[in-house]
Amino acid sequence: MPNEKILIVDDDPNICELLRLYLNKEGYQTLIAHNGETALELFKMENPALVLLDVMMPRVDGWEVCRRIRSAGETPVIMLTAKGETFDKVLGLELGADDYVVKPFDSKEVVARIKAVLRRCSSPDAGQDKVISFNNLSVDLSRYELKVNGQVVDAPPKELELLHYLASHPNRVFTRDQLLDEVWGFEYYGDSRTIDVHIKRLREKLEAAHENWSLKTVWGVGYKFEVKE
């Protein structure tokens, strides 16, 4: 049975207790915080394997907590929220959340999501090279740094992760849904347009760089990182 620590962050004690019971039953250790400040303190002290993170909380909200966790490393984060607007989902993606669950939710589903995220993070692909380089392009996931022609270019975490994933599989075509599943892990309610937005932004930033490679649209299928022979 698993023995990883899961940090549950929600200002509703009933939700925390329900999740704690289900997770303990599955063999996970649980830590509980009812506000963002306590969550960040526990995160630093306990180094959990995954964080279940409510969005609307006192003191420090879930968006800021997610931002700080992601800046500190690659600990998986699953966002919990009562909201379902596209804006919230996109913001969660931009901040680097690994999954997204809208309240009210089934606790069994949350446990299944946790197992799926932890499985993805420990999969062989999770251990792939952190630095991918092609001529005048460098994507470094250990520093979350993108360099084009030797110059650092600002890019949100998910743009970097998307580019890194595509570049790690040169000339392989991925559908939008595959990219959402592999890079974000979201069940994104059938809306895969976020991939198009990220690809568009990446192309703008990489416009001056691609000579022997390109982010290519495969019409009717998806995208690939095409490397010329």
N, C-alpha and C positions, 0 to 999 in steps of 0.2 A: 504493500500500500504506500501511497505517496507520503512524504513527511515534510514537504515544503511549507514555508511560512507564507500565509496569505494575509495581506493588510487590507482590512475592510474599513472604508472611510465613508460614513454617512451620518447625518445629524439626526436620523430617525433611529432610536434605540431598538425598536421592534424589527426593523429591517436588518440591522446588524446582528441581532440575536438569531433571527431566522437563518441568515446566511452562515453564521457561526455554527449552528447545529448541523446544517447540511454538510458543511466543509469538514467539521470534526468527524462526522460519520464516515466521510470518504478518506479519512486519515491525514488531513491537512492540519497543521498548526494555524491558529488564527490570532491576529492582532486587531484591535478595534480602536478607531479614532472617530470622534464626533465633530471635529472641525479641521480645517486645513493646517493650522499651526501644529496641532498635536500629530497629525498625519506625517508632516515633514520631519518632526522630531523622531517619531518611531521609525520612519523610513531610514534615517541616518543611523540610528542605533541598532536596528534589527536586521537590516538588509533583506527584506522579504523577496520571495521568488516572483511575486506578482502582486499588483495593487488593484483592488476593486474600488473605484473612485466616483463618488457622487459629484454632480456638477454644482448644484446650488447648496452652498454651505456658508456658515458664518466665518468671519475673520479673513480667511483666505479661501477663495472659491476653487472649485475643481479644475478649472482651466489653468489657473496659476500653479496649482499643485502639480498638474500634469507637465506643465512647462519646466518646472524645476526638476522633477524626476527625470525627464528626458534629457535635460542638460547635464545631469549627473551620470548618465549611463544608459543602459539598454533594458532596464527592468520593465517587463511587460505591464501595460496599464489597460484595464477594461473600464470604460466610462459607464456610469449608471446615471440616468436622468429621466425625469418625468416629461421632458420636452421631446418633440419629435420633428421639429422643423429642420429643413435641409441645411439651414445655416449652422445649426449646432453640430450636425454630422460632419460638415465640411471643416468646421473649426477643429473638431476632434481629430480629423485626419491630418490637418495641417500641423497640429501640436505633437503628432506622433503616437496617438493612442493606437492600441493593437486591436481593440474590439469595442463594441458599443451596444449597450442593452437599454431599451426603453422601458420605464416603469409604466404599469405594473408588469412584473415578470414572474416566470415560474422559476423557483429556486433550482430545480433540477436542470433547467436550461442553462442557468448561470454556471453551475458546476460543470456542465458539458463544455461550455465556452472556455472555462478556465483550463480544463484538460487539453482542449484543442490548441489554445494559445501556447501553453507550456510545451506541448508536443512539437509545435512548429519551431519554437525557440531552441529546442534541443535536437532538431532534425539535422541531418548531414549538411544541408544547405546553410544552416545557421552558423556553421563553422567555416564557411568559405572565406577566401581571402578578403580582408577588410579593405585592401587597396586595389583598385582596378585602374590600369593605365593603358591608354591608347594614344600614342604619339603625343599630341598637345592637350590631352585630357587626363585628369586624375580625379578619381572619386575615392575619398578616404573616409570610411565609416568609423574608424577608430577615433578620428578627430571631428567627424561630421563636417568635412571640408571638401569643397569642390574647387579645382583649379583648372582654368582654361588659359592656354598659352602661358603657363607659369604664374598666372595671377589668380588670387583667391576671388571667387564669385559668390556673393550671398545667395543662399538657397535654403528653403525650409527643409526640415528633416525628411519629410515624405518625398519631396522631389529628389533628394539625394538617394534615398533608399530605392525609389523607382528606377532611377538611372543606373544605380549600382546593380540592381537585380537584372535589368535588361542587358547591361554590358557584361554581366557574369555568364550570360547565355547567348553569345553572339550568333546572329543569323537564325535564331529560333523565334518563331512567331508565337505570341501569346494573345489570347482574347482579353478583352477588358475585364471580364469576370475573373479570369485566371489571375490577372495582375492584382485585382482587388483582394482576392483570397490570399495570394502569396505575399503581397507587400503589406496590406492592411489587415487582412483577416476579417474584414467586416462582411456581414450579410447586409449589403447596402441597399436593401429594399428595391432591387432591380434597377437602380440608377447608377449606371457606370460612367456617367458624363464627367465625373471627377477625374478619371484617367485622361480624358481629352484635354481638360484644363491644365493638368500637370504637364502633359506632353507639350502643349503649346508654350507654356512658360519655360520649359527646359530648352525648347528649340530657340526661343528668343535669346536665352543666355549662352547658348552654344553656337550661335550663328557664325561667329568668326573662327570656329575651331575645326569643324568637321571637314576633313580632306579625304581620309581613307575610311571613314565610317559615317553613319547617319542614323537618326531616329526615324525609321521608315514606317509609314502607314501601309498596312496590307488591307486594302479595301474589302469590306465585308467580313473581315476576320478580327484584326486588332493591330498590334504594333510589334516591331522587332528592332534590335540594335544591329544594323547591317554593317558588316565589315567587308570592305572590298579586298579581293584576293590580290 
